[in-house]
C-alpha cells in the first residue's frame, strides 16, 4: 500500500503558510476571488437544468430522478442511497421499481428492465407496459409483434398472448382484461394473474371493445362496445364474484331516450361504484342533420343567463352529456342529471347524487354564483332540496368518503348534513379560530379547506390558518391535532407521492379517509419562510422530519417510511436531492447545477416593514452578485400581490422567461431585486398598492444598500396594473415596465375574459379590485380613484409596455388605450406588441426579445448605458 508522508517540519510551517496566504489575498483580493468565481453571462445560461424527483425503491436504497434542459435534452438517473452508486439513462421516462427493487423505464420505443445492484438488464421493443406488484409480473404490449407478453422481470416469460389490441390492469394489479381479434370477431378476456394460464372470454362480437374502467376495489370492470370510432353500441359490466357479464344495449332494451346515444364526451365516460353494483355513464342527444344556414350571426340577449360565448362553451345543457345510472343486477336505469339540474356530485358510497344548476341565479356578477342543491337517492330517483343559495365553488361542498355525510361551508362556518337523519349541524360555531382566510392570489377570504375524513367517517379534518382539526359530525368532539399557531407554522397534510393533489368525480371534489391511529405526514411552512415536513401521531403530536430556513418540497418515500427523500433549495442554492432517516441528519444525494459554485451569486433576505396603517408587511430582497457593502446599487422592484413566499426559490438563469423577469439574471447583472407583499384594501386597491410598495421600497433604501435615484418598477398582468398606477402617483422610480396590463378600469369592466368566456365584471366585486359590486355608471369616482388612466397626466416616469396580440386573459387593447393616451399627452413611452402571443410569450424568439429589451430598458435608466437605439429614438 502506498502511503504519502508529510514533511518533517510540516506542522512548524503552518503559521507561516497561513500568514503568507492571508497577506497575499489581502493585497490581491480580486485575483484570489477570480480563481474561484466568474461573472454569469448569457452564454452560460444553457448550462442550467431542472431537477425532478421520481420514484423510491421498496427497500429505500434507490431513488430515481431526472434532469431536463431548455434544449429538450433530459436524463434519468438512479442512485443508491447507501453507497452512492449511480446509473444514467438518457430520455428515460414512465418509471417503476418492482417489489424486488428492479428498475423499469421506457425510452424511445423500448421497455428497459435493470437490476441496479448487479447491472443485469434486458429490453423489449414495446408500445407500453404495466407492472403487477401483487404478482411481480411485467405486462408488455409489443405493437410490432402484435403480442402481449407477461413475464417475471429479468426472468422468464410466463405467457404470450397474440393479437392483443388493448388491455387494462386492475387497481390491485391482480387481474388483467384485454381484447383480441380473430377472423373478424373481437373477444374480451379476463385473466387472473395469479393463475396466469386461465383466460376467460367474457364478451365477443364484430364491434370493438374500449374504455375499460375498473371499480376501486378491483371486483368489477365496465367497458364499451363500438361499431365505429364515433358510435358506442353497448355498455358492458363484468363482476368477478360472482363471475357474470351484463350488457346494456339501448337499441334492444329501450333503456335510454330514443333521441340519445351513449357517449365518452366531456371526461369520465364511466364510473364503477366501489360496491361493484352500479355504473355511471353518459348519454348525449344524437347529432341532428346540419341545416342550411345563411348566417352565422351570434345573438347576444341582455336577459340571457350567460353571455353568448359562455353559453356556447359551458351552457347549452340540453346538448351536453347527461349522467345516467345502470344497476346491472336489478336491471334498473335511472337518469341522474337533466337540462334543469345538469351538474352532478356523487356521494362517497355512490348511493346519492347531489345536483345543481350553475345558471340558477344568473345573471350575477361574481365569478361563480350560488345554486340550490338537491339530494337524489339514485336507486329510486327521488330528489329533495338540500341547500338553498349555497356556494357552488367545489371546495365549499364535499361529501364524506363513505357517503354518510355532506360537509359544506356557509356563513363562515363548516356544517355537516347527516344523510340518514336529514339533519344539519354547525360544527365550528363554538370555535374561537376562523376557518377561512386569504390563501389565493387576488381572491377574497375563502375556506382553508377540508383535506380528509378520519377512518369510518368518524371525524372531519379541517384546516384553520395554521392547524389541523378533527371534529365529529355532531360537533360534540373537537380536537386540534397540531400546535402550529403558537409557533406560526402552517401545517397541512403532505401530498402522497405521484398522486394528484385534487381528484374529482364529475363536478365533485373527492377527499380520502385517513387512519389517525397511524402516522400522518405533514407539510410545514413558517411565517419566517422556513419550511419542511413533520410526522404526526396521536401520542407525540407533530415531530420534525426536516425543517429549515430554505424551501423544502417533494417529500418521497416507500411504504417502509424509515428513510425520506426531499428536495431542498435556496435562492443561492440550486435544488438538491436529500435523504434523511428517522433521528438522523439529512445528507445530500444529488446536487443539480453543481457548476453554480463557479459563478458569483446573490443571496436573499426576508424584509419586514409597515405600511401607513401600521400593518406588518413582508418582502423578499435579493442581493446582487459580487455584493460590496460600501457600494450603492440600482434596484428593480417586482410587484404582484404576495411574493415573499418566493424568498428561497432558486431560479435558473435564462433568456426564455415567459414574463421577462428572472431574479438570477437581474442579480447577476448587479441589481438588487425587491418583491414586497401588498395588502389590498377594499375599494382602495390602487392607493393601498402604492402605500405598501413605496413603504417597502423606502425600507430597503433606509438599509443603505440602494441608490435611491436608480430604482425601477416592473410588473406583469395585475402587477402591470399595479405598476402603471403607482408611477402616476410617485416619482420614486426612475423607470418602469408594465406588461399585459389593465390600464382603464372603466373599459376593462365592460370587457370579456375570452379565456373563460366571462364578463370581467366579476373581478370588481370581492376579487381583484374589491369594489363590492359598484359599477362605473353609479360610482365613477371609485373607478377613477383606482384607475391608472384617470391619473395618467401625472406620469413622469419612463414607461415600457408590452403585450401579446392574442391575449385572452387581459385584452391587449388595454395597452393600446394607454399608449394612445400617452401619445396624445406627448409623454415618452414604448409599447411592444407580439403577434400570435397570448398573455405570456410562448415562442422562444419572442421570449428572448422580451427578456433582452426589459434588461436593456433597466440598463438604460439605472446604469446610464445609453447604447440602445430603439430606446434613444423613443426618448428624443
MOWO-V270509 format. One record per residue. N is the residue number from 0. RES is the residue in one small letter. SS is DSSP state (2 for helix, 1 for strand, 0 for the rest). OMEGA is omega in whole degrees, 0 to 359 (none if undefined). D_CENTER is the distance of its C-alpha to the mean C-alpha in Angstrom with 2 decimals. Layout:
((N;RES;SS;OMEGA;D_CENTER) (N;RES;SS;OMEGA;D_CENTER))
This chain:
((0;x;0;181;56.38) (1;x;0;180;56.13) (2;x;0;177;55.92) (3;x;0;181;55.41) (4;x;0;178;57.84) (5;x;0;172;57.55) (6;x;0;184;60.34) (7;x;0;183;62.93) (8;x;0;185;62.39) (9;x;2;184;58.56) (10;x;2;179;57.97) (11;x;2;184;60.71) (12;x;2;185;59.03) (13;x;2;181;55.59) (14;x;2;180;56.43) (15;x;2;182;57.93) (16;x;2;180;54.96) (17;x;2;180;52.46) (18;x;2;179;54.64) (19;x;2;182;55.03) (20;x;2;180;51.31) (21;x;2;181;50.58) (22;x;2;182;53.35) (23;x;2;181;52.32) (24;x;2;177;48.67) (25;x;2;180;49.80) (26;x;2;184;52.08) (27;x;0;186;49.53) (28;x;2;183;46.06) (29;x;2;178;44.33) (30;x;2;181;45.98) (31;x;2;181;44.72) (32;x;2;183;41.12) (33;x;2;177;41.27) (34;x;0;187;41.95) (35;x;0;188;38.56) (36;x;0;170;36.23) (37;x;1;181;35.85) (38;x;0;180;34.17) (39;x;0;176;30.97) (40;x;0;182;31.58) (41;x;2;178;29.67) (42;x;2;181;31.35) (43;x;2;190;29.54) (44;x;2;183;25.95) (45;x;2;177;25.78) (46;x;2;189;26.40) (47;x;0;176;22.87) (48;x;1;182;20.24) (49;x;1;181;16.85) (50;x;1;177;16.83) (51;x;1;175;14.75) (52;x;1;186;16.01) (53;x;1;189;16.91) (54;x;1;177;19.47) (55;x;1;180;22.23) (56;x;0;180;25.70) (57;x;0;180;27.33) (58;x;0;176;29.94) (59;x;0;181;27.36) (60;x;0;186;29.38) (61;x;1;172;26.99) (62;x;1;175;23.41) (63;x;1;179;21.89) (64;x;1;188;19.61) (65;x;1;171;19.08) (66;x;1;179;19.81) (67;x;1;186;18.89) (68;x;1;184;20.61) (69;x;0;182;20.58) (70;x;0;177;23.58) (71;x;0;180;21.79) (72;x;0;177;23.49) (73;x;1;180;21.88) (74;x;1;176;23.47) (75;x;1;180;22.75) (76;x;1;170;24.52) (77;x;1;185;25.86) (78;x;1;179;27.37) (79;x;1;182;29.70) (80;x;0;184;28.97) (81;x;0;185;32.73) (82;x;0;177;34.62) (83;x;0;174;31.94) (84;x;0;185;32.91) (85;x;1;176;30.37) (86;x;1;182;30.02) (87;x;1;181;28.28) (88;x;1;180;27.37) (89;x;1;175;26.59) (90;x;0;178;23.92) (91;x;0;178;23.37) (92;x;1;180;20.52) (93;x;1;190;20.19) (94;x;1;176;21.45) (95;x;1;165;23.19) (96;x;1;178;25.50) (97;x;0;181;28.43) (98;x;0;178;30.04) (99;x;0;170;32.64) (100;x;0;169;30.23) (101;x;0;184;30.71) (102;x;1;180;27.87) (103;x;1;175;26.95) (104;x;1;180;25.01) (105;x;1;178;25.14) (106;x;1;181;26.30) (107;x;0;178;27.91) (108;x;0;187;29.75) (109;x;1;169;30.41) (110;x;1;181;29.38) (111;x;1;178;30.33) (112;x;1;183;31.38) (113;x;1;170;32.39) (114;x;1;187;33.91) (115;x;0;179;32.63) (116;x;0;186;35.52) (117;x;0;179;38.34) (118;x;0;168;36.70) (119;x;1;183;37.87) (120;x;1;173;35.93) (121;x;1;178;36.12) (122;x;1;181;34.27) (123;x;1;170;34.42) (124;x;1;188;33.79) (125;x;0;178;31.35) (126;x;0;176;28.97) (127;x;1;180;26.62) (128;x;1;172;27.01) (129;x;1;180;26.22) (130;x;1;176;27.32) (131;x;1;178;29.13) (132;x;0;181;28.85) (133;x;0;184;31.33) (134;x;0;183;34.02) (135;x;0;180;32.92) (136;x;1;178;33.10) (137;x;1;178;31.41) (138;x;1;185;31.29) (139;x;1;176;31.48) (140;x;1;180;31.83) (141;x;1;183;34.04) (142;x;0;182;34.04) (143;x;0;180;37.02) (144;x;0;180;39.15) (145;x;0;186;37.81) (146;x;1;172;37.75) (147;x;1;180;35.54) (148;x;1;174;36.31) (149;x;1;187;35.91) (150;x;1;171;36.65) (151;x;0;184;36.53) (152;x;0;181;34.53) (153;x;0;175;37.07) (154;x;0;190;39.83) (155;x;0;170;41.47) (156;x;1;185;40.29) (157;x;1;180;41.15) (158;x;1;172;40.74) (159;x;1;182;40.59) (160;x;1;183;39.89) (161;x;1;170;40.89) (162;x;0;179;39.63) (163;x;1;180;36.26) (164;x;1;179;34.09) (165;x;1;177;31.03) (166;x;1;177;30.18) (167;x;1;179;27.76) (168;x;1;181;27.64) (169;x;0;181;27.57) (170;x;0;178;24.86) (171;x;0;178;27.49) (172;x;0;181;28.40) (173;x;0;186;32.01) (174;x;1;180;32.70) (175;x;1;171;32.40) (176;x;1;181;32.87) (177;x;1;180;33.80) (178;x;1;178;35.73) (179;x;1;179;38.66) (180;x;1;176;41.32) (181;x;1;174;45.08) (182;x;0;176;47.69) (183;x;0;178;45.52) (184;x;1;177;44.44) (185;x;1;181;40.85) (186;x;1;172;40.49) (187;x;1;180;37.78) (188;x;1;171;38.31) (189;x;1;185;36.99) (190;x;1;173;37.35) (191;x;1;185;37.44) (192;x;0;174;36.14) (193;x;0;180;38.30) (194;x;0;175;41.43) (195;x;0;191;40.29) (196;x;0;186;43.46) (197;x;0;173;43.33) (198;x;1;183;41.59) (199;x;1;175;42.21) (200;x;1;178;42.21) (201;x;1;177;40.50) (202;x;1;175;40.58) (203;x;1;179;42.28) (204;x;1;181;43.17) (205;x;0;178;43.07) (206;x;0;174;39.59) (207;x;1;181;36.47) (208;x;1;187;34.14) (209;x;1;174;30.35) (210;x;1;178;27.09) (211;x;1;183;27.87) (212;x;1;184;25.98) (213;x;1;166;26.70) (214;x;0;182;26.94) (215;x;0;181;24.87) (216;x;0;175;28.18) (217;x;0;182;29.23) (218;x;0;179;32.48) (219;x;1;179;32.11) (220;x;1;179;30.73) (221;x;1;181;30.77) (222;x;1;182;30.90) (223;x;1;169;32.22) (224;x;1;185;35.42) (225;x;1;178;35.38) (226;x;1;174;38.46) (227;x;1;185;36.55) (228;x;0;185;32.95) (229;x;0;188;32.75) (230;x;1;175;34.91) (231;x;1;183;34.20) (232;x;1;186;37.57) (233;x;1;174;36.93) (234;x;1;180;34.56) (235;x;1;175;35.41) (236;x;1;179;34.79) (237;x;1;175;36.00) (238;x;1;182;36.49) (239;x;0;178;37.17) (240;x;0;356;39.36) (241;x;0;182;41.68) (242;x;0;184;41.27) (243;x;1;179;41.39) (244;x;1;178;40.07) (245;x;1;177;39.75) (246;x;1;174;39.47) (247;x;1;180;38.64) (248;x;0;185;40.32) (249;x;2;182;40.26) (250;x;2;181;43.26) (251;x;2;188;45.35) (252;x;2;184;44.35) (253;x;0;187;43.64) (254;x;0;176;40.70) (255;x;0;181;38.48) (256;x;0;184;39.67) (257;x;0;181;41.79) (258;x;0;183;39.85) (259;x;1;176;36.51) (260;x;1;175;35.08) (261;x;1;185;32.41) (262;x;1;173;29.20) (263;x;0;181;25.90) (264;x;0;173;24.41) (265;x;0;171;21.33) (266;x;0;177;19.51) (267;x;0;182;20.55) (268;x;0;181;24.20) (269;x;1;171;25.42) (270;x;1;178;24.67) (271;x;1;183;27.30) (272;x;0;182;27.88) (273;x;0;178;27.91) (274;x;0;177;31.65) (275;x;0;180;32.15) (276;x;0;183;34.33) (277;x;0;176;32.22) (278;x;1;172;30.26) (279;x;1;180;28.20) (280;x;1;184;28.38) (281;x;1;174;28.24) (282;x;1;179;31.08) (283;x;1;179;31.50) (284;x;1;176;34.61) (285;x;0;179;36.50) (286;x;0;179;36.21) (287;x;0;178;39.36) (288;x;0;181;41.45) (289;x;0;178;40.57) (290;x;0;178;43.04) (291;x;0;181;44.64) (292;x;0;180;42.87) (293;x;0;182;44.65) (294;x;0;176;41.90) (295;x;0;183;38.13) (296;x;0;174;38.32) (297;x;0;181;35.40) (298;x;0;180;36.73) (299;x;0;178;34.95) (300;x;0;182;36.59) (301;x;0;179;36.12) (302;x;0;174;36.46) (303;x;0;176;33.73) (304;x;0;177;31.02) (305;x;0;176;28.33) (306;x;0;190;29.02) (307;x;2;183;29.79) (308;x;2;179;26.55) (309;x;2;177;24.48) (310;x;2;180;27.18) (311;x;2;185;27.23) (312;x;2;188;23.51) (313;x;2;181;22.75) (314;x;0;182;26.25) (315;x;0;188;29.42) (316;x;0;178;29.03) (317;x;0;180;32.37) (318;x;0;180;31.04) (319;x;0;176;27.67) (320;x;0;176;27.48) (321;x;1;181;28.80) (322;x;1;175;28.13) (323;x;1;180;31.19) (324;x;1;176;32.14) (325;x;1;175;34.57) (326;x;1;190;36.38) (327;x;0;185;38.25) (328;x;0;177;40.69) (329;x;0;183;41.99) (330;x;0;185;41.40) (331;x;1;176;39.92) (332;x;1;181;37.70) (333;x;1;172;35.94) (334;x;1;183;34.20) (335;x;0;180;31.13) (336;x;0;182;29.63) (337;x;0;177;31.82) (338;x;0;184;32.08) (339;x;0;177;32.49) (340;x;0;190;29.80) (341;x;0;186;27.26) (342;x;1;187;24.10) (343;x;1;169;23.99) (344;x;1;181;22.46) (345;x;1;174;24.01) (346;x;0;186;25.42) (347;x;0;179;24.63) (348;x;0;177;28.00) (349;x;0;183;27.84) (350;x;0;178;31.21) (351;x;1;175;30.08) (352;x;1;177;27.95) (353;x;1;187;26.82) (354;x;1;176;27.40) (355;x;1;179;26.87) (356;x;0;183;27.19) (357;x;0;180;24.68) (358;x;0;193;27.59) (359;x;0;183;30.00) (360;x;0;175;30.17) (361;x;0;359;29.54) (362;x;0;171;30.33) (363;x;0;195;28.60) (364;x;0;166;26.68) (365;x;0;181;23.50) (366;x;0;181;20.20) (367;x;0;184;20.64) (368;x;0;177;24.08) (369;x;1;179;25.48) (370;x;1;169;27.13) (371;x;1;182;29.75) (372;x;1;180;28.55) (373;x;1;179;30.95) (374;x;1;181;31.20) (375;x;1;166;32.69) (376;x;1;190;34.54) (377;x;0;179;33.61) (378;x;0;181;36.86) (379;x;0;184;39.06) (380;x;0;181;36.96) (381;x;0;180;38.04) (382;x;1;173;35.81) (383;x;1;181;36.10) (384;x;1;179;34.48) (385;x;1;183;31.89) (386;x;1;176;30.65) (387;x;1;175;31.65) (388;x;1;180;29.57) (389;x;1;175;26.54) (390;x;1;179;23.05) (391;x;0;175;21.22) (392;x;0;193;17.69) (393;x;2;182;16.15) (394;x;2;181;15.66) (395;x;2;177;19.29) (396;x;1;187;21.02) (397;x;1;175;20.29) (398;x;1;175;22.99) (399;x;0;186;23.87) (400;x;0;181;23.34) (401;x;0;173;27.11) (402;x;0;181;27.68) (403;x;0;188;30.13) (404;x;1;171;28.38) (405;x;1;178;26.11) (406;x;1;178;24.35) (407;x;1;181;23.84) (408;x;1;186;23.41) (409;x;1;176;26.30) (410;x;0;176;28.50) (411;x;0;178;26.41) (412;x;1;172;26.92) (413;x;1;179;25.63) (414;x;1;176;28.03) (415;x;1;172;28.76) (416;x;1;177;30.54) (417;x;1;185;32.67) (418;x;0;183;33.04) (419;x;0;183;36.34) (420;x;0;180;38.06) (421;x;0;182;36.45) (422;x;1;177;36.05) (423;x;1;180;33.57) (424;x;1;173;33.17) (425;x;1;187;31.65) (426;x;0;183;30.48) (427;x;0;185;29.36) (428;x;0;182;32.13) (429;x;0;178;34.10) (430;x;0;180;31.34) (431;x;0;180;31.81) (432;x;0;178;28.13) (433;x;0;179;25.68) (434;x;0;174;22.71) (435;x;1;180;21.06) (436;x;1;181;20.13) (437;x;0;181;18.15) (438;x;0;182;14.53) (439;x;0;184;12.68) (440;x;0;175;13.74) (441;x;0;178;16.92) (442;x;0;176;16.84) (443;x;0;177;19.81) (444;x;0;177;20.04) (445;x;1;177;18.21) (446;x;1;177;18.44) (447;x;0;171;16.83) (448;x;0;176;16.20) (449;x;0;188;17.91) (450;x;0;187;16.17) (451;x;1;166;19.12) (452;x;1;174;22.87) (453;x;1;184;25.41) (454;x;2;180;27.35) (455;x;2;183;29.57) (456;x;2;184;27.87) (457;x;0;181;30.08) (458;x;1;173;27.78) (459;x;1;176;24.64) (460;x;1;183;22.23) (461;x;1;174;21.08) (462;x;1;158;19.48) (463;x;0;184;21.40) (464;x;0;185;20.54) (465;x;0;195;21.27) (466;x;0;177;22.30) (467;x;1;181;21.96) (468;x;1;173;24.76) (469;x;1;186;26.42) (470;x;1;178;28.56) (471;x;1;184;30.82) (472;x;0;177;30.72) (473;x;0;178;34.06) (474;x;0;185;32.89) (475;x;0;178;35.87) (476;x;0;182;34.09) (477;x;1;180;31.50) (478;x;1;171;30.21) (479;x;1;186;28.06) (480;x;0;184;26.63) (481;x;0;179;25.58) (482;x;0;182;27.31) (483;x;2;184;24.65) (484;x;2;182;26.28) (485;x;2;182;29.30) (486;x;2;181;27.54) (487;x;0;175;24.73) (488;x;1;181;22.11) (489;x;1;180;19.09) (490;x;1;176;18.76) (491;x;1;178;15.97) (492;x;1;184;16.07) (493;x;0;177;14.46) (494;x;0;175;12.04) (495;x;0;184;14.37) (496;x;0;173;14.11) (497;x;0;174;13.07) (498;x;0;180;12.11) (499;x;0;178;9.21) (500;x;0;181;8.10) (501;x;0;176;9.38) (502;x;1;182;12.48) (503;x;1;164;14.72) (504;x;1;187;18.36) (505;x;1;184;19.32) (506;x;0;185;18.44) (507;x;1;176;18.11) (508;x;1;179;15.56) (509;x;1;178;16.77) (510;x;0;188;17.05) (511;x;1;162;19.05) (512;x;1;173;22.45) (513;x;1;183;22.80) (514;x;0;181;26.16) (515;x;0;172;27.00) (516;x;0;180;30.07) (517;x;0;180;28.01) (518;x;0;179;26.00) (519;x;1;179;22.56) (520;x;1;186;20.01) (521;x;1;170;18.37) (522;x;1;184;15.99) (523;x;1;179;17.95) (524;x;1;182;17.48) (525;x;1;175;20.76) (526;x;0;180;21.85) (527;x;0;177;23.53) (528;x;0;172;20.34) (529;x;0;179;21.12) (530;x;1;178;18.55) (531;x;1;183;18.77) (532;x;1;179;19.20) (533;x;1;166;22.03) (534;x;1;180;23.80) (535;x;1;167;25.32) (536;x;1;189;28.31) (537;x;0;180;30.69) (538;x;0;188;33.52) (539;x;0;185;32.07) (540;x;1;182;29.06) (541;x;1;178;26.32) (542;x;1;186;27.31) (543;x;1;165;25.37) (544;x;1;174;24.30) (545;x;1;179;23.28) (546;x;1;190;22.84) (547;x;1;174;23.45) (548;x;0;179;23.44) (549;x;0;178;20.58) (550;x;1;182;16.85) (551;x;1;183;16.55) (552;x;1;171;13.51) (553;x;1;175;13.02) (554;x;1;184;15.90) (555;x;1;183;17.60) (556;x;0;173;20.88) (557;x;0;182;23.27) (558;x;0;181;24.98) (559;x;0;178;27.62) (560;x;0;172;25.38) (561;x;0;172;28.09) (562;x;1;180;26.28) (563;x;1;177;22.73) (564;x;1;179;20.78) (565;x;1;177;18.19) (566;x;1;179;17.10) (567;x;1;176;18.74) (568;x;1;170;18.83) (569;x;1;179;20.59) (570;x;0;180;21.23) (571;x;0;176;24.36) (572;x;1;179;23.22) (573;x;1;181;21.14) (574;x;1;178;18.68) (575;x;1;180;20.94) (576;x;1;185;20.84) (577;x;1;173;22.80) (578;x;1;179;24.51) (579;x;1;174;26.23) (580;x;1;179;28.60) (581;x;0;178;29.56) (582;x;0;177;31.95) (583;x;0;180;31.69) (584;x;0;177;30.31) (585;x;0;177;27.20) (586;x;1;179;28.14) (587;x;1;176;26.45) (588;x;1;181;26.09) (589;x;1;176;24.76) (590;x;1;176;24.45) (591;x;0;174;22.48) (592;x;0;183;24.22) (593;x;2;178;27.38) (594;x;2;178;29.21) (595;x;2;185;27.44) (596;x;2;180;30.49) (597;x;2;186;32.83) (598;x;1;171;31.60) (599;x;0;182;32.06) (600;x;0;178;28.90) (601;x;0;176;28.23) (602;x;0;179;26.96) (603;x;1;182;24.90) (604;x;1;177;26.24) (605;x;1;183;25.12) (606;x;1;177;27.43) (607;x;1;178;28.64) (608;x;1;179;30.51) (609;x;1;173;31.59) (610;x;0;185;31.60) (611;x;0;179;34.87) (612;x;0;179;34.31) (613;x;0;179;34.23) (614;x;0;179;30.60) (615;x;1;182;28.95) (616;x;1;179;26.21) (617;x;1;175;24.36) (618;x;1;177;23.53) (619;x;1;179;22.54) (620;x;1;181;25.50) (621;x;1;183;25.50) (622;x;0;178;28.97) (623;x;0;172;30.40) (624;x;0;182;31.31) (625;x;0;182;35.02) (626;x;0;176;35.07) (627;x;0;188;38.65) (628;x;0;186;39.48) (629;x;0;185;42.42) (630;x;0;174;40.73) (631;x;0;188;38.99) (632;x;1;169;35.97) (633;x;1;181;34.31) (634;x;1;174;30.94) (635;x;1;178;27.96) (636;x;1;182;26.18) (637;x;1;186;22.62) (638;x;0;172;21.47) (639;x;0;168;18.63) (640;x;0;177;18.55) (641;x;0;183;17.39) (642;x;0;181;16.90) (643;x;2;179;18.95) (644;x;2;179;15.98) (645;x;2;184;15.64) (646;x;0;186;19.17) (647;x;0;182;18.66) (648;x;0;176;16.07) (649;x;0;179;17.95) (650;x;0;177;17.73) (651;x;0;175;19.52) (652;x;0;180;22.36) (653;x;0;175;22.25) (654;x;0;186;23.80) (655;x;0;179;20.92) (656;x;0;182;18.60) (657;x;0;177;17.08) (658;x;0;179;18.39) (659;x;0;182;21.30) (660;x;0;180;20.53) (661;x;0;185;20.56) (662;x;2;181;21.53) (663;x;2;179;23.14) (664;x;2;181;25.21) (665;x;2;182;26.34) (666;x;2;178;27.51) (667;x;2;179;29.11) (668;x;0;174;31.04) (669;x;0;179;32.58) (670;x;0;159;30.53) (671;x;1;174;29.31) (672;x;1;181;25.85) (673;x;1;178;25.16) (674;x;1;181;22.06) (675;x;1;170;23.44) (676;x;0;181;21.65) (677;x;0;175;22.99) (678;x;0;183;24.17) (679;x;0;177;24.69) (680;x;1;177;27.73) (681;x;0;177;28.27) (682;x;0;179;30.27) (683;x;1;184;30.40) (684;x;2;179;27.03) (685;x;2;180;28.82) (686;x;2;180;31.46) (687;x;2;173;29.15) (688;x;2;177;26.93) (689;x;2;182;30.19) (690;x;2;184;31.28) (691;x;2;184;28.32) (692;x;2;179;28.00) (693;x;2;178;31.76) (694;x;2;179;32.09) (695;x;2;179;29.49) (696;x;2;177;31.00) (697;x;2;178;34.45) (698;x;2;180;33.44) (699;x;2;177;32.51) (700;x;2;181;35.74) (701;x;2;178;37.71) (702;x;0;174;36.44) (703;x;0;182;38.60) (704;x;0;197;36.24) (705;x;1;173;35.77) (706;x;1;186;38.28) (707;x;1;179;38.00) (708;x;1;184;39.25) (709;x;1;180;36.55) (710;x;1;179;33.26) (711;x;1;180;30.89) (712;x;1;180;28.05) (713;x;1;178;24.99) (714;x;1;180;22.07) (715;x;1;178;19.90) (716;x;0;176;19.22) (717;x;2;174;19.84) (718;x;2;174;20.72) (719;x;2;174;23.21) (720;x;2;181;24.71) (721;x;2;181;25.03) (722;x;2;183;26.69) (723;x;2;176;29.30) (724;x;2;185;30.12) (725;x;2;187;30.73) (726;x;2;174;32.97) (727;x;0;188;35.17) (728;x;0;178;36.02) (729;x;0;174;36.50) (730;x;0;180;38.05) (731;x;0;189;36.18) (732;x;0;182;34.29) (733;x;0;180;36.12) (734;x;1;180;33.61) (735;x;1;174;30.32) (736;x;1;179;27.61) (737;x;1;183;25.77) (738;x;1;182;23.55) (739;x;0;195;22.09) (740;x;0;167;23.96) (741;x;0;187;25.17) (742;x;0;183;28.84) (743;x;0;185;30.79) (744;x;2;180;29.56) (745;x;2;181;32.37) (746;x;2;178;31.55) (747;x;2;176;27.76) (748;x;2;183;28.43) (749;x;0;178;30.22) (750;x;0;181;27.65) (751;x;1;171;25.16) (752;x;1;189;21.45) (753;x;0;177;21.77) (754;x;0;178;18.07) (755;x;0;177;18.15) (756;x;0;182;21.96) (757;x;1;170;22.55) (758;x;1;182;25.09) (759;x;2;179;23.70) (760;x;2;182;25.97) (761;x;2;181;23.22) (762;x;2;185;22.03) (763;x;2;178;25.46) (764;x;0;180;25.66) (765;x;0;184;23.63) (766;x;0;194;20.66) (767;x;0;188;20.83) (768;x;0;169;24.65) (769;x;0;180;25.54) (770;x;0;171;28.86) (771;x;0;174;29.09) (772;x;0;178;30.13) (773;x;0;181;32.62) (774;x;0;178;33.45) (775;x;0;182;35.01) (776;x;0;180;38.13) (777;x;0;187;39.10) (778;x;0;184;37.43) (779;x;2;182;37.73) (780;x;2;178;38.21) (781;x;2;178;34.83) (782;x;2;181;33.15) (783;x;2;182;35.49) (784;x;2;184;34.85) (785;x;2;186;31.13) (786;x;0;177;31.52) (787;x;2;183;31.88) (788;x;2;182;34.31) (789;x;2;182;36.66) (790;x;2;187;37.19) (791;x;2;181;37.10) (792;x;2;182;40.82) (793;x;2;186;40.20) (794;x;0;174;37.95) (795;x;0;184;39.53) (796;x;0;175;36.58) (797;x;1;188;36.13) (798;x;1;170;32.97) (799;x;1;176;30.96) (800;x;1;170;28.69) (801;x;1;181;26.66) (802;x;1;170;24.79) (803;x;1;183;23.88) (804;x;0;174;26.50) (805;x;0;184;24.13) (806;x;0;178;21.75) (807;x;0;178;20.53) (808;x;0;176;18.45) (809;x;0;182;21.47) (810;x;0;183;24.81) (811;x;0;176;26.32) (812;x;2;173;29.63) (813;x;2;177;28.61) (814;x;2;178;29.15) (815;x;2;179;32.34) (816;x;2;183;33.66) (817;x;2;177;33.32) (818;x;2;182;34.82) (819;x;2;177;37.77) (820;x;2;178;38.36) (821;x;2;180;38.43) (822;x;2;181;40.74) (823;x;2;181;43.03) (824;x;2;178;43.26) (825;x;0;180;44.03) (826;x;0;185;41.17) (827;x;0;181;39.93) (828;x;1;176;36.37) (829;x;1;174;34.51) (830;x;1;176;32.01) (831;x;1;177;30.17) (832;x;1;183;29.05) (833;x;1;179;27.20) (834;x;0;176;28.11) (835;x;0;175;25.65) (836;x;0;179;22.64) (837;x;0;186;20.04) (838;x;0;173;18.35) (839;x;0;181;17.76) (840;x;0;179;20.01) (841;x;0;178;19.00) (842;x;0;182;22.53) (843;x;2;179;23.09) (844;x;2;180;26.53) (845;x;2;176;25.27) (846;x;2;181;22.55) (847;x;2;180;25.42) (848;x;2;176;27.74) (849;x;2;181;25.52) (850;x;2;184;25.09) (851;x;2;182;28.84) (852;x;2;176;30.00) (853;x;2;180;27.93) (854;x;2;178;29.33) (855;x;2;178;32.78) (856;x;2;178;32.66) (857;x;2;180;31.95) (858;x;2;181;34.68) (859;x;2;187;37.13) (860;x;2;184;36.94) (861;x;2;179;36.04) (862;x;0;179;37.97) (863;x;0;175;40.68) (864;x;0;185;40.11) (865;x;0;187;41.94) (866;x;0;185;41.59) (867;x;0;186;39.21) (868;x;2;183;41.32) (869;x;2;177;38.61) (870;x;2;182;38.24) (871;x;2;180;41.97) (872;x;2;182;42.80) (873;x;2;186;40.61) (874;x;2;181;41.99) (875;x;0;none;45.67))
